[in-house]
Structure formats: structure tokens, C-alpha cells
Amino acid sequence: ALFGNLSDRLVDALGNLRSKGKLTAADIDSTVREIRRALLEADVALPVVKAFVAHVRERALGDEVNRALNPAQQVVQIVNDELIRILGGDQDRKLQFAKRPPTVIMLVGLQGAGKTTLAGKLAKWLANEQHTPMLVAADLQRPNAVTQLQIVGDQAGVPVFAPEPGNGVGDPVRVARESMRIAEAKHHDVVIIDTAGRLGVDEELMGQARRIKEATNPDEVLFVIDAMIGQDAVATARAFQEGVDFTGVVLTKLDGDARGGAALSVAQTTERPIMFASVGERLEDFEPFHPDRMAGRILNMGDVLSLIEEAQRAFDEEEARKSAEKLARNEYTLEDFLKQMQQIRKAGNFKKMLSLLPNVPKELKSEIDNFDDSALIRIEAIIQSMTPQERNNPKILNGSRRSRIARGSGTEVRDVNDLVKRFEMMAKMMRSAARGENPGMPGMPGM
Ligand code: GDP
């Protein structure tokens, strides 16, 4: 999975906040520590981690969380915001096209980063967007590079400009310059130049890239980086920034078991936007990069949403507390019962309420544990078929009302009778539990 491990760790860290009503400074500190550890283990560069954590901490301790209805949810929001920020902000950066075609896109990066593959992906994507791209083989270092570009060009259905074979070792700068003329003549509105990479950063490589850049005056220089290179990401990106400079970043191999460090470090340290992501070996495995969506994937928003629900449950405690108070005052009605029934399916709210009462009989606890979903659905239907007066005062439920309710809820009169009897029994047991030995109801906060 994309950022699998980092994702799990972040979700866990935030998960520890769930069901906490108010957050203390200690809660926030321990969460922030977890986030820090998760980022470092994902190979995110230390300065980036430090800044990230400091921002989250500062905001989490601030007013916006204090005032939030649901503080845990608010912290999740903050972490999400900060992820978006370090991935480049919520403004997607689009490719810049030249006012006068051809638009020139030059690809730079280490050998094996995925430049040639990317050239094909980009060409195919642009062709789909009604452009007429041409690929240029300016990687004349690697013996196979030209052939490989021709293969991806064929797959993408896009022509490739390359030096004639047998011409010995060509001059990539000349090839690049020549390609401009061809593109204009053949009405290609975009030229994608694949350049040579080396296994490591070196001056000759940078020099060549710089000369190609000068010769073609590209609209975009995209730095292609393998997301799996981990801690080296920042140093490599800096070297290319100083050596050639680039306008945007493309992350490749995000489908691998990437720890995500490169993704999270590069945009921030180079102040260049991540523009595309490559997520597999096929030409279709390619997508424009959206910081907000990527943050969502890293935080695993699906999981975080359930976390938020969980936090929401904590909020329902307030409801449970109110019910317990009503019970003590003998004001608990079928209407309250219905509300609790509806919550019982999404939360352990009823049980929560019982736990707030001092002397709950064992029979009552097991009664509640034994409710199954179909019984709950039937009970809901019955109560929903009652009028407000009936819900508030079940004593008025005579025979004709009961048969009307049974018809309305698609149940039998027997079921209605059963429910009313059970409700009365439960209400009675709960009332005496609520009163307990102490009328002040010890253990009930806020009373
Ligand atoms: P270049 O040296 O920078 O031109 O890199 P290549 O385009 O030749 O890619 C190097 C290797 O990485 C090739 O085997 C590609 O198939 C592979 N590759 C490129 N992009 C991706 C990607 O997004 N995911 C995966 N899994 N492999 C990729």
C-alpha cells in the first residue's frame, strides 16, 4: 500500500486520541511524539520532521482545539492540513505551456529514477489531453536508452526523435537543439526531452544537463526521483537544484514499498511542487499529483473517519449522561428509549449510560448485552409508530392503540405488549439503579 507503514503509524497515533473529550497537553505531547517517530521511520528528512511536528504541536495546543466540539477530530484536521502543506499546499500546480509552441519539458534525475518510463507516460497523458507530443532521446550515455525510449514511444503512440543509429556517440546537446526545429516543422506542440542520468550525482552529468537546458530553454524542467531512495532524497534533490535547477518534481515508484520519506521531504526542502506521481511500470500508472488527495491517502482517511466516529461516540457520552439524569428524575420515556436504541447500534452508548449508574443489576446488563440487531430494528419500528404522547406516557396505551401501533410497525400486538412490559421493567430497574443508595448519584460528573 502507498505509504503503508507511515500511514498505519499515523492512524495509530491519532487513534490514541479517540474517545477523549478534552485533550490535555500531555495527550498532545504523546501524540506529537508518535507522529515524529512515524515520520522519522518513514525516512522523512529531520528538518522537515522538526518543522512539521512543531507546527502540529503549536496548533494542537491552541484555541482551535480547545474550542472544538470534538478535539480529537480537530487534531486529525491539523495533521491533515500540515501534510497538505509540506506536500506543496492546496493549490495544484499545472504544467506551464509555452505561449508559442513547442512547449519544452526536460526530464532530469539519476539513472534508474524512471525518466524514460516517465517520458512515455507523460507523452501518452498529453496525447490524451489533445496535445501532439514528441519524445527526444538525449540520453546517449546508456547503450540501451534510445531503444528503450523508442519502445515507450511506440507504446504511447508518440514519435521519437533520436540520432541516426551508427552515428557513433552523438552529442545530446545537438540532438536536443535539432529536435526543436523538427518539432516546429512537424507541428508537435510539446517536446519531452529524456536526458542521461548517472548512478550518483556528478559534475559532468550536471554540466550536460545545463547545456541542454541552455540550448532548448525549457518551459518545465522536471526532476524525477525514485520515492524509494529514502534519506538520500533531499541531498540528491538539492544537488540537481543547484546543478541545473528544476521547476517541478515527479515522484516515481510510489507503488513500491516506499516509506514515503522522499515524497514528504522534497517539495518542502526544494520549494518546488510535486507535479506528477508514477505508480507502476505500465504507461497508465501515472497521475497528476494532488497534495490534498495524497495527504488523504497517507492519513488513510477511511480509517481516520472511523476514528472520528469513535471520537463522536465520546461526544455521545453527554447524551448518555442526560439520560441518566432523566432516569433519576423519573422522566425517562419511550422517546428517550428510542434515541438510545438508535445510538446503541452505532455506539456502546446504552452500556455507557449504565456504567454511569451506581447499582446496575446483573440481569439488566445481560438483558442489554443480549439485544441483537433485528430486535433493535423491531423496537425502533414499534416506537416510531407511536404518537409523541404515547411515547411520553405509555400508560395511555390501551388495546386499540396497541393494535394500531402493531399494524403501523408491521409487528404483532404481542410484540408491542412485550416491548412496553420490557420498557417498564427496565425503566423501573434503571430508576432504582439511578437512585442508588445516594441521591447525589456519586460517580456522575457534573452533578
Ligand atoms: P531512467 O534510467 O531514469 O530512464 O529509468 P527507467 O525509466 O529506465 O526506469 C528504471 C526502472 O524502473 C525500469 O525497470 C522501470 O520499469 C521501473 N519504473 C519506472 N517507473 C516506475 C514506477 O512508477 N513503478 C515501478 N514499480 N517501477 C517503475
Residues whose N, C-alpha, C, O or C-beta is under 5 A from the ligand:
A	BS01	GDP	L110 Q111 G112 A113 G114 K115 T116 T117 L118 G197 T252 K253 L254 D255 S278 V279 G280 E281
